[in-house]
C-alpha cells in the first residue's frame, strides 16, 4: 500500500470518514508505506517542507538515539517532528470551528466527544504504517492520555514507530498527526466550556436583578463577538485573542495582563484634547522597570521606555500605570514636573509585613533606578497617597487599579462597589473595541463623539504597534538563527578539532610503533652481532 499526500482523499463537507488508501496513479517506485521507512513517512506528510528533511529523518530514525522527556531537541529533529505531526488542513476545517465565529455559535458547535477511559489497554505506538478508515468525529481520548502520547511521541519516532493502535479500533493504524488533532480538539473543548460557564455567569447575575441592563448587553455581545479573533488596537500582540475576554466573566478569575492592557487602551482612547499633559501606559511599562537587574540597566535607553522619556519635558507631566508586583496590581502616578510619585494600593500592602510588601519595595527601588539614570536623580516618594478604593476579595485588584486611574484622570466614582457589574462593564467596553462599535455603557466622563474618536485612534495606531512587534519578532528570529548558525559552526569546529586530534594521536601511535619496531630490530641485530663475535 502506498499512501501519499495526494492519496489521502479529503472528506466531503458532509463526510465524517477519511480513508487511507492506495493511489495507483501516484506511485513512482516500489517503496510502500507499509514498509514504514522515513522516506515513505515524509512522502505522505502534509508539511510542505517534509521531503527537504529526508536526510534528517535518515540520520535520526532507527539510529538508537535517546532523548528523555524535557531534553531540548536539535533543530533538524524538531523539524522532523513538526513534519510528521502536521494535521491535514481539510481535516482541521472539517472538525474545528473557525476562530471568528461568534461565542454563541461556538457554544452550540458540534465537536467530537471525549471518550471515557481507561480501557483494558492504552493507545500504543506501532512500527507499521497508518492504514484503515479514520472516523474524524469519533470520540477522542481524555486530555491526560493525549498529553502522555505527546510526551512519548519523539522517542517513539526515533525508535521507528510510525503509527498508533487505539484499543477501541484494532483494525486501524492511526497516523501520528492524530495526536495534534486531539490536542487541538481538547483546546477548543476547554474554551467552549469556559465560554459556556461565562454565559452562565452572565445569566446568573442578570437573574439576581441588579444592573440588568449591563448584563443583558454582555449577553447580546456573545452573539457577535468572535470567540478567538486576534485582538485589534494597542493591546494587540502575539497570541493575544478575544478568548482572553473570558476571564471577565467570573467572580474568581484574576485579570490577565492582556485584559489590563485592553482596559488601559480603552482609557487612552478616552483622553481628551485638554489632557495632553497626561499619558496612560499599559503593563509593558512595569515589565520594563521590573526587568532591570541593577541601576546600570538604564545607562542605555530601553525600547519600552524610550518613547516615554522623549515625551517628558515636551508635553507630558503625569504618567499613570497599572503595575504588577507579586500577583497583585497597583496603580502608580508619576509627576515629572514635581519629580515625585505616589501609588494607590487596594490591599494597602505597605501596612503589611509580607512578601507582597517586599515585592512592592523592590518595584519602587527599581523605579528609582530609572529616575536616577534617565531623569537626573531620585523622585520624591509620597507613598500610597493616590486616592484609591479598597477591595474585599482576592481577585479584583486589577479592577481597582484601573478604577484608581479612571478616578484620578476622568473623575470616575472611586472604588468598585460591585465587582461583578464592573467586570461586565469592562467586558462590554473591551468587546466593543474589537467589534468597532460605539461604546454604549460607560461611566467615563467623555462625550460619545470623543469615545468614537478614541476608538478610531485605537485602530490608527494598531498597524504601527503590530509592525513594531513584527520587527522585534523578526529581529529575535534573526538572532536565534544567528545563534543557531554560530552553534552549528562551533559544533563543526569542535568536530574538526576532534578529528584532527584523533589523526594526531593516530600518527603518534604509528610513530611510536615504528620506533618500537626499529628499537627491537636494533636489539635483534645487536644480539646477532654479539652472537657471531662470541662464536668467532
C-alpha positions as CSV (number, residue, x, y, z in Angstrom):
1,X,0.0,0.0,0.0
2,X,1.4,3.4,-0.9
3,X,-0.1,6.4,0.9
4,X,1.0,9.8,-0.2
5,X,-0.3,13.3,0.3
6,X,-2.4,13.2,-2.8
7,X,-3.6,9.8,-1.9
8,X,-5.4,11.0,1.2
9,X,-8.9,11.8,-0.1
10,X,-10.2,14.9,1.5
11,X,-13.6,14.3,3.1
12,X,-16.6,15.9,1.6
13,X,-18.3,18.6,3.7
14,X,-20.9,16.0,4.9
15,X,-18.4,13.2,5.3
16,X,-17.0,12.0,8.7
17,X,-14.6,9.4,7.2
18,X,-11.1,9.8,5.9
19,X,-9.8,6.6,4.2
20,X,-6.1,5.9,3.9
21,X,-5.9,4.1,0.6
22,X,-3.7,3.2,-2.3
23,X,-3.2,5.6,-5.2
24,X,-2.3,3.7,-8.4
25,X,-1.7,6.9,-10.3
26,X,0.8,8.3,-7.9
27,X,3.4,5.6,-7.4
28,X,7.0,6.4,-8.5
29,X,8.8,3.4,-7.1
30,X,8.2,0.1,-5.3
31,X,8.6,1.7,-1.8
32,X,5.4,1.4,0.2
33,X,4.3,3.0,3.4
34,X,3.7,-0.4,4.8
35,X,7.5,-0.8,4.9
36,X,7.4,2.2,7.3
37,X,10.6,3.9,6.1
38,X,11.4,7.5,6.9
39,X,11.1,8.3,3.2
40,X,7.7,6.9,2.9
41,X,6.6,8.6,6.1
42,X,7.7,12.0,4.8
43,X,6.2,11.5,1.4
44,X,2.7,11.3,3.0
45,X,3.3,14.2,5.3
46,X,1.1,17.3,4.9
47,X,4.0,19.6,5.7
48,X,5.3,21.3,2.6
49,X,8.9,21.1,3.8
50,X,8.7,17.4,4.6
51,X,10.8,16.0,1.8
52,X,13.5,18.6,2.3
53,X,14.4,17.0,5.6
54,X,14.7,13.4,4.4
55,X,18.4,13.3,5.3
56,X,17.5,14.4,8.8
57,X,14.9,11.6,9.0
58,X,17.5,9.0,7.9
59,X,20.0,10.4,10.4
60,X,17.7,10.1,13.4
61,X,15.1,7.4,12.9
62,X,16.2,3.8,14.0
63,X,19.7,5.0,14.9
64,X,19.4,4.2,18.6
65,X,19.1,7.9,19.7
66,X,17.6,8.6,23.1
67,X,16.0,11.9,24.1
68,X,14.5,11.8,27.6
69,X,11.4,14.0,28.1
70,X,12.3,17.6,28.5
71,X,15.6,17.4,26.7
72,X,15.9,20.2,24.0
73,X,15.7,18.7,20.5
74,X,18.2,19.6,17.8
75,X,16.8,21.8,15.1
76,X,16.6,19.2,12.4
77,X,14.9,16.7,14.7
78,X,12.4,19.3,15.7
79,X,11.6,20.0,12.0
80,X,11.1,16.2,11.5
81,X,8.7,16.1,14.4
82,X,6.7,19.0,13.0
83,X,6.6,17.4,9.6
84,X,5.1,14.1,10.7
85,X,2.6,15.7,13.0
86,X,1.2,18.3,10.6
87,X,-2.6,17.8,10.5
88,X,-4.2,17.9,7.0
89,X,-5.8,21.3,6.5
90,X,-9.1,19.8,5.3
91,X,-9.4,17.7,8.5
92,X,-8.9,20.8,10.7
93,X,-11.6,22.7,8.7
94,X,-13.9,19.8,9.0
95,X,-13.8,19.3,12.8
96,X,-12.7,22.6,14.3
97,X,-14.7,25.9,14.5
98,X,-13.4,28.9,12.7
99,X,-11.7,31.4,15.1
100,X,-14.0,34.2,14.0
101,X,-17.4,32.6,14.7
102,X,-19.4,34.3,17.5
103,X,-19.2,32.9,21.0
104,X,-22.8,31.8,20.9
105,X,-22.1,29.8,17.8
106,X,-19.1,28.2,19.4
107,X,-21.1,27.1,22.4
108,X,-23.5,25.2,20.1
109,X,-20.8,23.9,17.8
110,X,-20.7,20.1,17.4
111,X,-17.4,18.7,18.5
112,X,-16.3,15.1,18.7
113,X,-17.0,13.9,22.2
114,X,-14.4,12.8,24.8
115,X,-14.2,9.1,25.5
116,X,-14.4,7.6,29.0
117,X,-11.2,5.8,30.0
118,X,-9.4,3.6,30.8
119,X,-9.9,0.7,28.5
120,X,-8.1,-2.6,29.3
121,X,-5.2,-1.3,27.1
122,X,-3.7,2.0,26.3
123,X,-3.0,3.6,22.9
124,X,0.4,2.3,21.8
125,X,2.9,3.3,19.1
126,X,3.5,0.8,16.2
127,X,6.1,0.3,13.6
128,X,3.5,-0.4,10.8
129,X,2.2,2.3,8.5
130,X,-1.1,4.2,9.0
131,X,-4.0,2.4,7.4
132,X,-7.7,2.0,7.6
133,X,-10.7,4.3,7.7
134,X,-10.5,7.2,10.2
135,X,-13.8,8.4,11.5
136,X,-12.8,12.0,12.2
137,X,-15.7,12.7,14.5
138,X,-15.0,9.7,16.7
139,X,-14.7,10.3,20.4
140,X,-11.2,11.4,21.3
141,X,-9.1,10.1,24.2
142,X,-9.1,12.1,27.5
143,X,-6.6,15.0,27.6
144,X,-4.1,13.4,30.1
145,X,-3.8,10.4,27.7
146,X,-3.2,12.7,24.8
147,X,-0.5,14.6,26.7
148,X,1.2,11.4,27.6
149,X,1.2,10.3,24.0
150,X,2.7,13.7,23.0
151,X,5.4,13.4,25.7
152,X,6.4,9.9,24.4
153,X,6.0,10.7,20.7
154,X,9.6,11.8,20.0
155,X,11.2,8.7,21.4
156,X,8.7,6.5,19.6
157,X,9.5,8.2,16.3
158,X,13.2,7.8,16.9
159,X,12.5,4.1,17.6
160,X,10.8,3.7,14.2
161,X,7.2,3.8,15.3
162,X,5.1,5.4,12.5
163,X,1.5,4.8,13.6
164,X,-0.7,4.2,16.7
165,X,-3.0,1.5,17.7
166,X,-6.2,2.5,19.6
167,X,-7.7,-0.4,21.6
168,X,-11.1,0.8,20.6
169,X,-10.4,0.3,16.8
170,X,-7.8,-2.6,16.5
171,X,-8.2,-2.8,12.7
172,X,-6.9,0.8,12.2
173,X,-3.4,2.2,12.4
174,X,-3.7,5.9,13.2
175,X,-1.3,8.5,11.8
176,X,0.9,10.3,14.2
177,X,-0.7,13.6,13.4
178,X,-3.8,12.4,15.3
179,X,-2.0,13.4,18.5
180,X,-2.0,17.1,17.4
181,X,-5.6,16.9,16.1
182,X,-6.7,15.6,19.5
183,X,-4.8,18.3,21.3
184,X,-6.5,21.0,19.1
185,X,-9.9,19.5,19.8
186,X,-9.2,19.4,23.6
187,X,-8.2,23.1,23.4
188,X,-11.5,24.0,21.7
189,X,-13.4,21.8,24.2
190,X,-11.8,23.7,27.1
191,X,-12.5,27.2,25.6
192,X,-16.1,26.2,24.7
193,X,-16.6,25.1,28.3
194,X,-15.1,28.3,29.6
195,X,-17.3,30.4,27.3
196,X,-20.4,28.4,28.4
197,X,-19.6,29.0,32.0
198,X,-19.1,32.7,31.2
199,X,-22.5,32.9,29.6
200,X,-24.0,31.1,32.7
201,X,-22.3,33.6,34.9
202,X,-23.9,36.4,33.0
203,X,-27.3,34.7,33.2
204,X,-27.0,34.2,36.9
205,X,-26.0,37.8,37.6
206,X,-28.9,39.1,35.4
207,X,-31.3,36.9,37.3
208,X,-30.2,38.5,40.6
209,X,-32.0,41.6,39.4
210,X,-29.2,44.1,39.9
211,X,-27.8,46.2,36.9
212,X,-29.8,44.1,34.5
213,X,-29.0,46.4,31.5
214,X,-25.3,45.8,31.6
215,X,-25.6,42.1,31.9
216,X,-28.2,41.9,29.2
217,X,-25.8,43.9,26.9
218,X,-23.0,41.5,27.8
219,X,-25.2,38.6,26.8
220,X,-26.1,40.2,23.5
221,X,-22.4,40.7,22.7
222,X,-21.8,36.9,22.9
223,X,-23.9,36.7,19.7
224,X,-21.5,38.9,17.7
225,X,-18.1,38.7,19.5
226,X,-15.6,36.3,17.7
227,X,-14.5,33.7,20.2
228,X,-10.8,33.6,19.2
229,X,-10.1,36.5,16.9
230,X,-6.7,38.3,17.1
231,X,-7.0,41.5,19.1
232,X,-7.1,44.8,17.4
233,X,-5.7,48.0,18.8
234,X,-2.8,48.8,21.2
235,X,-3.4,45.7,23.3
236,X,-2.8,43.5,20.2
237,X,0.2,41.2,20.4
238,X,1.4,37.7,19.5
239,X,-1.0,35.2,20.8
240,X,-3.5,37.7,22.2
241,X,-7.0,36.9,21.1
242,X,-10.6,37.6,22.2
243,X,-10.6,34.3,24.1
244,X,-8.8,36.2,26.9
245,X,-12.1,38.1,27.5
246,X,-13.5,35.0,29.2
247,X,-11.7,36.0,32.4
248,X,-14.0,39.0,32.8
249,X,-17.0,36.6,33.1
250,X,-16.2,35.2,36.5
251,X,-16.1,36.2,40.2
252,X,-12.9,34.3,40.8
253,X,-10.6,34.7,37.8
254,X,-7.8,37.2,38.1
255,X,-7.5,39.7,35.2
256,X,-4.6,38.8,33.0
257,X,-2.1,41.3,31.6
258,X,-3.9,41.1,28.3
259,X,-7.1,42.3,29.8
260,X,-5.4,45.0,31.8
261,X,-3.7,46.2,28.6
262,X,-7.1,46.2,26.8
263,X,-8.6,48.3,29.6
264,X,-5.7,50.6,29.5
265,X,-6.0,51.0,25.8
266,X,-9.6,52.0,26.2
267,X,-8.7,54.6,28.8
268,X,-6.1,56.0,26.4
269,X,-8.8,56.4,23.8
270,X,-10.9,58.5,26.2
271,X,-8.2,61.1,26.8
272,X,-9.5,64.4,25.5
273,X,-7.5,67.2,23.8
274,X,-7.4,69.0,27.1
275,X,-5.5,66.2,28.7
276,X,-2.4,66.2,26.5
277,X,-0.1,66.5,29.5
278,X,-1.3,63.1,30.8
279,X,-0.4,59.6,29.4
280,X,-1.6,56.2,30.5
281,X,0.6,53.3,29.8
282,X,0.0,49.5,29.9
283,X,1.7,46.7,31.8
284,X,4.7,46.7,29.5
285,X,6.0,49.8,31.3
286,X,6.0,48.0,34.6
287,X,7.6,44.9,33.0
288,X,10.4,47.1,31.6
289,X,11.0,48.7,35.1
290,X,10.9,45.3,36.9
291,X,13.2,43.8,34.3
292,X,16.2,45.8,35.5
293,X,18.8,43.7,37.3
294,X,20.7,46.8,38.6
295,X,20.9,50.5,38.0
296,X,23.3,50.1,35.1
297,X,20.3,48.6,33.2
298,X,19.3,52.2,32.5
299,X,22.6,53.5,31.2
300,X,21.2,53.0,27.7
301,X,17.7,53.7,26.6
302,X,15.2,50.8,26.8
303,X,12.9,50.4,23.8
304,X,9.8,50.2,26.0
305,X,10.8,53.3,28.0
306,X,12.4,55.5,25.3
307,X,9.2,56.9,23.9
308,X,8.1,58.0,27.3
309,X,11.5,59.5,28.0
310,X,11.4,61.5,24.8
311,X,7.9,62.9,25.5
312,X,8.8,64.1,29.0
313,X,9.5,67.8,29.0
314,X,7.9,68.5,25.7
315,X,4.3,67.9,26.8
316,X,3.9,65.2,29.4
317,X,3.6,66.0,33.1
318,X,1.8,63.0,34.6
319,X,2.0,59.3,33.8
320,X,-0.4,56.7,35.1
321,X,0.3,53.0,35.0
322,X,-1.1,49.7,36.4
323,X,2.0,47.9,37.7
324,X,2.2,44.2,38.6
325,X,4.0,43.0,41.7
326,X,3.9,39.5,43.1
327,X,0.4,38.5,42.0
328,X,-1.1,42.0,42.6
329,X,-1.8,45.1,40.6
330,X,-1.1,48.6,42.0
331,X,-1.8,51.9,40.3
332,X,1.0,54.4,40.1
333,X,1.1,58.2,39.3
334,X,4.3,59.9,38.4
335,X,4.6,63.7,38.2
336,X,7.6,64.6,36.1
337,X,7.3,68.3,36.7
338,X,7.3,68.0,40.5
339,X,9.6,64.9,40.4
340,X,7.5,62.8,42.7
341,X,5.4,59.7,42.6
342,X,2.7,58.0,44.6
343,X,0.5,54.9,44.3
344,X,-2.9,53.5,45.2
345,X,-3.0,50.0,46.5
346,X,-6.4,48.4,47.0
347,X,-4.9,45.9,49.6
348,X,-2.7,48.5,51.4
349,X,0.3,46.2,51.2
350,X,2.6,49.0,52.6
351,X,1.0,48.3,56.0
352,X,1.7,44.6,55.9
353,X,4.9,42.6,56.7
354,X,4.8,40.0,53.9
355,X,6.2,39.0,50.6
356,X,3.9,41.4,48.7
357,X,5.2,44.3,50.7
358,X,8.8,43.3,49.9
359,X,7.9,43.0,46.2
360,X,6.4,46.5,46.2
361,X,9.6,47.8,47.9
362,X,11.7,46.2,45.2
363,X,9.5,47.7,42.5
364,X,9.9,51.2,44.0
365,X,13.7,50.7,44.2
366,X,13.8,49.8,40.5
367,X,11.6,52.8,39.7
368,X,14.1,55.0,41.4
369,X,16.9,53.5,39.3
370,X,15.1,54.7,36.2
371,X,14.6,58.2,37.7
372,X,18.3,58.4,38.7
373,X,19.7,57.4,35.4
374,X,17.3,58.9,33.0
375,X,16.0,62.0,34.9
376,X,19.0,63.1,36.9
377,X,18.1,61.8,40.4
378,X,15.6,60.0,42.5
379,X,12.0,61.3,42.7
380,X,10.2,62.1,46.0
381,X,8.3,59.1,47.2
382,X,4.9,60.2,48.5
383,X,3.7,56.7,49.4
384,X,0.3,55.2,49.0
385,X,-1.4,58.6,48.9
386,X,-3.0,58.3,45.4
387,X,-6.8,58.1,46.1
388,X,-8.0,54.5,45.7
389,X,-10.7,52.1,46.8
390,X,-10.2,49.1,49.0
391,X,-11.0,45.6,47.7
392,X,-12.7,43.0,49.8
393,X,-12.0,39.9,47.8
394,X,-8.8,38.2,46.4
395,X,-9.4,38.6,42.6
396,X,-10.3,42.3,42.0
397,X,-7.0,44.1,42.3
398,X,-6.9,44.7,38.5
399,X,-10.3,46.3,38.6
400,X,-9.3,48.5,41.5
401,X,-6.0,49.6,39.8
402,X,-7.9,50.6,36.7
403,X,-10.6,52.3,38.7
404,X,-7.9,54.3,40.6
405,X,-6.6,55.6,37.2
406,X,-10.1,56.3,36.0
407,X,-10.9,58.3,39.1
408,X,-7.8,60.4,39.1
409,X,-7.8,61.1,35.4
410,X,-11.5,61.2,34.4
411,X,-13.3,61.7,37.7
412,X,-14.9,58.2,37.7
413,X,-16.6,57.2,41.0
414,X,-13.8,56.0,43.4
415,X,-14.0,52.3,44.3
416,X,-15.7,49.2,42.9
417,X,-18.9,48.7,44.9
418,X,-20.0,45.7,42.7
419,X,-17.1,43.8,41.1
420,X,-19.4,41.7,39.0
421,X,-21.0,44.7,37.4
422,X,-17.6,46.2,36.8
423,X,-16.4,43.1,35.2
424,X,-19.5,43.1,32.9
425,X,-19.0,46.7,32.1
426,X,-15.4,46.2,31.1
427,X,-16.3,43.1,29.1
428,X,-18.7,45.2,27.1
429,X,-16.3,48.1,26.6
430,X,-13.3,46.0,25.5
431,X,-15.5,43.7,23.4
432,X,-16.9,46.7,21.5
433,X,-13.4,47.9,20.6
434,X,-13.0,44.6,18.8
435,X,-16.3,44.9,17.0
436,X,-15.7,48.6,16.0
437,X,-19.0,49.6,17.6
438,X,-19.5,52.8,19.6
439,X,-19.4,52.4,23.4
440,X,-22.9,52.5,24.9
441,X,-22.3,51.7,28.6
442,X,-19.6,53.7,30.3
443,X,-19.3,56.0,33.3
444,X,-16.2,57.6,32.0
445,X,-16.5,61.4,31.6
446,X,-16.2,61.6,27.9
447,X,-18.8,62.6,25.3
448,X,-19.9,60.0,22.7
449,X,-18.1,61.7,19.8
450,X,-14.8,61.6,21.8
451,X,-15.4,57.9,22.6
452,X,-15.9,57.2,18.8
453,X,-12.8,59.2,18.0
454,X,-10.9,57.3,20.7
455,X,-11.8,54.0,19.1
456,X,-10.6,55.4,15.7
457,X,-7.3,56.3,17.4
458,X,-7.0,52.8,18.6
459,X,-7.3,51.5,15.0
460,X,-4.9,54.1,13.6
461,X,-2.1,53.0,15.9
462,X,-2.7,49.3,15.5
463,X,-0.7,48.9,12.3
464,X,2.3,50.8,13.8
465,X,2.2,48.7,17.0
466,X,1.9,45.4,15.2
467,X,4.5,46.4,12.7
468,X,6.9,47.2,15.5
469,X,6.2,43.9,17.2
470,X,6.7,42.1,14.0
471,X,10.0,43.8,13.5
472,X,11.0,42.8,17.0
473,X,9.9,39.3,16.4
474,X,11.8,39.2,13.1
475,X,14.9,40.6,14.9
476,X,14.6,37.9,17.6
477,X,14.2,35.3,14.9
478,X,17.3,36.6,13.2
479,X,19.2,36.5,16.5
480,X,18.0,32.9,17.1
481,X,19.1,32.0,13.6
482,X,22.5,33.6,14.1
483,X,22.9,31.8,17.4
484,X,21.9,28.5,15.7
485,X,24.4,29.1,12.8
486,X,27.1,30.0,15.3
487,X,26.3,26.9,17.4
488,X,26.5,24.8,14.2
489,X,29.8,26.5,13.3
490,X,31.2,25.9,16.7
491,X,30.0,22.3,16.5
492,X,31.7,21.8,13.2
493,X,34.9,23.3,14.5
494,X,34.7,21.1,17.6
495,X,34.2,18.0,15.4
496,X,37.1,19.1,13.2
497,X,39.3,19.6,16.2
498,X,38.4,16.2,17.5
499,X,39.1,14.7,14.1
500,X,42.5,16.4,13.9
501,X,43.2,15.3,17.4
502,X,42.3,11.7,16.6
503,X,44.5,11.9,13.5
504,X,47.4,13.4,15.5
505,X,47.1,10.7,18.2
506,X,46.9,8.0,15.4
507,X,50.1,9.4,13.8
508,X,51.8,9.5,17.2
509,X,50.7,5.9,17.9
510,X,52.0,4.8,14.5
511,X,55.3,6.7,15.1
512,X,55.7,5.0,18.5
513,X,55.1,1.6,16.9
514,X,57.6,2.4,14.2
515,X,60.2,3.5,16.7
516,X,59.4,0.4,18.8
517,X,59.9,-1.8,15.8
518,X,63.2,-0.1,14.9
519,X,64.4,-0.5,18.5
520,X,63.5,-4.1,18.5
521,X,65.3,-4.5,15.2
522,X,68.4,-2.8,16.5
523,X,68.4,-5.0,19.6
524,X,67.9,-8.1,17.5
525,X,70.8,-7.1,15.3
526,X,73.0,-6.3,18.3
527,X,72.2,-9.8,19.7
528,X,73.1,-11.4,16.4
529,X,76.3,-9.4,16.1
530,X,77.3,-10.3,19.6
531,X,76.5,-14.0,19.0
532,X,78.7,-14.0,15.9
533,X,81.5,-12.4,17.7
534,X,81.2,-14.9,20.5
535,X,81.4,-17.8,18.1
536,X,84.4,-16.4,16.4
